[in-house]
Amino acid sequence: MKRLFQALTVAATLAAPVAFAQGTALSPQEVRAAVIVSLDSGQHRQAADLAEALVARDAADHDALLLSSRAHRNLGDMPTARERASQAWDLSRTDAQKHAAALMMAQALASGDQRMRAQFWLRRAAQHAPNDRLRQAAVRDFRYVRARTPVTVQLSFNVAPNSNVNNGSTTGRSTFFDPFTREFVEVSLGGTALALSGIETSLGAALRYRLNERSRSATDLTFSAYHQTYALSSSAKAKAPGAKGSDFATTSLAAGLTRRWKTEDMRSEYTLGALVGATHYGGDPYAEFARLSAGMTRPIGPKTRLRLDVSAEQVRGAAAPHADKIGLDANLRQKLDQGGELIWKIGIDDSTSSQSVADYTGLTLGLTHALAKPLWGADISYGLSLSSRDYPSTPFAAGSRTDNRVAAHLQMWFRDLDYYGFSPVVSLSASRTASNVGLYDADAVGMELGIRSTF
């Protein structure tokens, strides 16, 4: 009560805009109004003292805690501002109270340069916003803070059934060269050479640290980690009794540097990048790689944008075929008059190696259509791709080897099933590879369940 008496005495003797007759008994509502007037007029110390008096009177006064947090943030006292916002959050019962407390905590964190934590609290503010207007305001604040955060983290997680986890043969037969008879003979395949089904689980993380940023350019340091493993089905275990899902697990780590800049009219963007990394397969070291890339994005019409990427990569490693690769990819994104979007893709790649499995040229053509409006409560895109790879030689057949592959995909993003700004994504895929070498004939059907940020 001593703090309350002191604060009220100060308020009663202060000049305008907060003027009270000395000795006048003020109600909590009147003191609260005085805090708001003090904040609006820039008298933040007075606002903090009055708000603290309300908190001393009633530690469960939700509005007083929020006002105190705001006043202390304006004074630059971020620890107290965060403490009061945290207390308000713990006392919140309704969405409106949770939204207000989360927003106040986010503001205190962002003002104290703790922008990563501020983004989490802004997601909370959006989650508990009592109406769409306040939700959109929280989303705008989130994007503003994220754009000014030097560190960003993206996480991915997928669980999916997969009919061919090891990319094995679906025909069960192939041709091999017999060194004794010096003839090619047809044999039956078994074990891990056959397509094995199972459940695929993957987890990925990507971190970006912005080294510098100007109005039209930025330089980023990136780190990424990815792990994919499998649990074999009972039928797969019957085909290959000694195999385990982890035998086909893949783990990769990479670090890179990317420089991007925009033209003066801000319509086109160029990128240069370098990436180094390593992969493990089945728990053992497999390959190390280094890649250089360059890209360009520019409009070529009022509703069309073109993306070009060129890359050069070198692969080495104790287990991997040593190869030098170059690639060119072009993507054309076309907005449709009736809504939606078409994405056209063409890719050309060439790999040079002393080993036949990594010496090839390839061509890929693809088309994806994104629907203009949600269907079945989901944003939907679907597409088809055709690809071909030519290998000059193969130990499994006379002459060259050619693999032709057709693949289809359907993706459904249930944006309205939102929780903290994340919503589920279901992806279905199917592919068939036809090769003149039976060992490489393969069919695969898969489904992925993941999550994606809605803002």
N, C-alpha and C positions, 0 to 999 in steps of 0.2 A: 504493500500500500504506500510505502514511502516513495517509490519510483513514480507511482500514479500521482501522488500529491505534488511532487516536484514538476512533473510534466504539465499538469493542469495549471499550476502556478505560472509556469513559463508561458503557456498558451494564453492565460488570462491577462498577462501584462504586455504581450507583444503587440506591436503596431500592426496596421492593415498590411496585407489583406486578411490576416486572421486576428481579429480584434474581439476580445471578450471583456466584459466588465469584471474587475477584480473581485474575487470572492464568489463569483457565480458558479453554482453547481452545474456541471455539464454531464449530459447523458452519454453513454457509449456511442450512440448514433451521431451525436453532435461532434464528439471527438473524431470519429471516423470521417465525418464530412470535413473537419478541419485538416485531417491528414491529406485528403484528396486535394483540397484547395492549396495546401502547402506544396504538394508535389507539382501541381499545375503551375504554380508561381515560381518554382525553382528553389524553394526553401527546404532543401532536402534534409538538413540537420534537424530542423523543427519537425518535419514529417516523421523522421526516424524516432525522435524522442516521444512524439505523441503515439505513434504506432507501438512502440515498446511499452508505453504506459498501458495500452489496451491489452497487450500480451501479458503484462504483469498482473493485470486484473483477472484475465481468463486465458490460461495457456491453451485452451481448446477453441479460441476465437479464430476461425478459419480465415475470415476476411482480414483480421488484424495481422495475422502471420503473412499473408500475401502483400499487404501494404508495407509491412516492415521489410520484407524481402526486396520490394521495389525501391524503397527509400535507401536501404543500405547499398543496393547495386548502384544507384545514382551517386552515392557518396564514394564509391570505389571500394567498399568493404565487402568483397566477394565471399569470404568465408561465412560471415553472418547472413548474407543474402541467400547463400545455398542452404545454410542451416534452417532458416525460417521457411524456405520453400519446401525442404524435406519434411519439416514438421507438418506443414499444410498438406502435403501429399499423404502422409500417414493418417491424417484425420479425415481425408476425403472419403465421402460415401457416394455421392452422385457423380454422373459423368461431367456435369458442369464444374463441380469442385475439382475433380481429377484433371480436367482440361486446364483449368486456370493454374493449378499448382504445377503441373508439368511444364506449362508455358513459362511460368516464372522461374522455375529451375533451369530451363533451357537458356533463358536470357542471362541468368547469373553465370552459367557455365561459359556461354559464348563471350560474354564481356570479360571473363577471366581467361580467354584464349584456350579454353578446354572444349574445342569445337567437336571432337569426336563424341564425347559424352553428351554434348548439347544435341547432336543429331538423334541420339537414342531418346532423349526426353521430348524432342519434337515429334518423333514417331508416337510416343505416348500421348502427346497433346492431340495429334490427329486421330488416334484410336478412340479417344474419349470425347472428342468434340461433340457438343450437343446438337449441332446442325451443320449442314453442308458448307455454309459460309465460313464458319470458324475452322472447319476441317481444311478447306482450301487455303485459308490464311496460314495455318500451321504447315501445310505442304509447301507454300511459297517460302516461308521462313526456313524450312528444312533445305530447300534447294539453294537458298541464299547462303546459308552457313556451309553447306557442302562445297559450294563453288569456291569458298574462301578457306577451305581446310586443306593444308598441304598433304595430309595423309588420308587416304581413303582405303577401305577394305571391302572386298566383295567375297562372299561365301557362296558355295554351291553344294547341293546335296541331291543325289538321285538314287532311287531304288527302282529296279526294273527287271522283269523276266526277259530272258534272252534265249532264243532258240539255238544260237551258235556262238558260245562265249569264246571259243578258241579258233574261230574262222576255219573250221575243219571241213572236209569234203562231205557233201551230201549224197554223192553217187555210190560211194563205197568201193570204187574201182579206179585204177590208174595204170599208166604204163611206165615201166622202169627199164633202164638200160642194164642188161646182164653182161658184166665184164668178161665172163667166161665164154659165153656163146657169142658175145659181141652182137647181140640182137636185142630189140625191144620186146619185152614180154608184158602181158597184162596180168595184174595181180589184184587180189582183194585187199582192201585196207581194213585196219582195225585200230582199237585203242584211241589214242589222242589224235590220230590222223582223221578220225570221223568227227562230224559236227556234234558237239556236246552242249546240252541245254542246262540252264541254271538261272540263278538270281544274281543280277549285277548290282553292286553297290559302289557308288563313287562319291568322293568328297574332295572339294577343291577350295583353295583360298588364293586370292590375288591382292597384293598390296601395292599401292602407288604412292610415291613420295614426290611431291612437286618441288623440284630444286629451284626453279625461278619461273616467274610469270609476268608477262607484259600484256598490253591491250590486245596484241595480235599474235602472240607467240607464247609457248610454254615448253619447259624441259622436264621430263618425268623419269624418275628411277623406279623400276618395277621389279617385284619379286612374286613368284607364283609357285604353288605346290599342288600336286594332284595325285590322288591315289584311287585306283579302281581294282576291285577284287570281286570274287564270285563264290557262290555256294552252289555246288553241282546238284542237279536233280538226281532222283533215284535211277532214272533210265540212263543218265550219263555215267553214273557210277557202275552200272551194269556193263556198259560198253567199254569203259576204261577203269577197271577195278583199282588200279594203283594210283589213279590221278586224284588230285585235290584241286579245289577251286583256286587256291592261292598259287598253284603252279602257273596260272595265266594272269596273275595280278600284275598291274603296271603302276609304277611310281615315278613321277617326274618332278624335278626341281629346276627352276630357271630364274635368271636375273637379266634385266635388260635396261637399256637407256633409249628414250624416245624423244625426239625433237619435233614439234609441230608448230606450224605457223599459217596464218591466214593472209589472203591478199588484202589490199587496202580497202576494197569494197566489201570485205567480210563474206564473200560468196563462195570462194574456193579455199581449200585447205590442202597443205602439203605435209608429209611426214617422212622422217628418216629414223630408222631404228636399228639397234644391234641387240642380239640376244645370245646368251650362252646358257647351257643347261646339261643335265644328265638324266638318264632314265635307268630304272631297274626293271627287270622282268622276272617274275617268279621269285622275287626276293634277292636276285643276284644282279650285279652291275651288268648293264647291257650296252649302253652307248653314251657318248658325249657328243654334243653338237654345238655349232656356232652358226649364227644366221645374221645376214645383213638384209635390210628391206627398205623400200621406198614406196610411197603411195601418194595418190592425188585424188581429191574429191572436188568436182566442179559441176555446176548446172549446165546442161546443154539444151535447155528449154524451160518454159514456165512451170512444167510439172515433172521434169525428168532430171535426175542427177546420175552422174557417172563416177564410179570409183575404180581406179586402176592401182594394182599392187604388183610389184616385182620383187623377187627375193632370190638370194643365193645362200646355199647352206652346205656346210661340210659336216659329215657324220663319221665319227671314229669310235673305237671301243673294242674291248676284248672279245665280245660276243657278236656285235653288230657287223653286218657287211659294211666295209668302208665305201663311202659314196660321196660324190659331189653333185649337188642338185641345184637346178634353177627352176623358177616358177613364175608364171604370169597369170594374174587373175583380173577379170573385168566384171563388174557388177553394175547393172543399169536398173535404177529404181524409178518406176513410172507411176505417178498418181493418176488414177482413173477419174474420168468426168463424173461417173455415178458414185464415186467413193471407192475406197479400198486402194490396193496397190499391187502392181506386178513387179517382180524382181527377176531379171534375166541374168544368167551367170554363164561365163565361159572361162575355163581354166586350162592352161597348158603347162605341163611339167616334164622335165627331162632329168634323169638320174644316170650318172656315169660311174660304173663300178667294175672291178675285175670279177665280181661274183654275179652269176646270172640272176639271182633273186633280186638284186638291187640295180640292175642295168636295164633301163626301160625308158620309153617315152609314153606320155599319157595325155588324153584329152577328155575334158568333162564339160557337159552342157547341162544347164539346169533352169527350171522355171518355178517360181513360187508365187502364189496368189494369196494375198491377205484380204479377207472379207471386209466390207465397209461397215457392217453392223454386226453386233454379237448374235450368235446363233446357239440355241440351247444354253443360254446364259454364259457363253464364253466367246472371247475374241479368237477367231479361227484363221489359221493359215495352213495351206497344203501345197504340195509340190511334187515334182518329178525330176529326176536327174538321170542322165545317160553318160557312161564313161567307158573308156577303152584304154587298155595298156598293152603295148607291144614290147616283148622281151626278145632280143636278138637270138638268144639260145637258152636251152633248158636241158638239164641232165635227164629229164623224164620223157623226152620225145625227140624224134629227129626234126631238126630245123628249129624254127622259132616258136614262141608261145604267145598267144593272144587271149587276154581276158576281157570280156565284155560284161558290163554290169548295169543293171537297171535298178533304181531305188525310188521308193515313194515315201512320203512322210506327211503326217497330219499332226498339227499342234493346236491344243486348246488351252487358252489362258483364262482361268476363272477369276477375272479381275474383281468381281463383286464379293468374292469370298475372302475379304481382306482382314488381316490381323496384323496390327502394328505396321501397316504398309507393305505387307507381303501376302501373296496369294498363290494358289497352286497352279502348276502347269503340267498338263498331261500330253506326252508326245508318243505317237505310234509310228513305227517305221517297219518297212519290209524291203528286202533286197534279194536279187538273184544274180549270181555271177556264173556265166557260162564260159568255159575255157576249153581250148583244144587239148588240154592236159587234164584228165579226169580228177587228179589230185586237187585241183584248184576250183572245181565246180562247187558252189556253195549257195545255200539259201539261208536267210536270217530274218527272223521276225522279232521285234522287240517293243517294249513299252517302257517309258520313263515317267516317273512321278517326281517333280521337283518344285521349287519355289522361286518366285521372282518378285523383285521390288516393284510396287506400283507407282513409285515416284522417286 
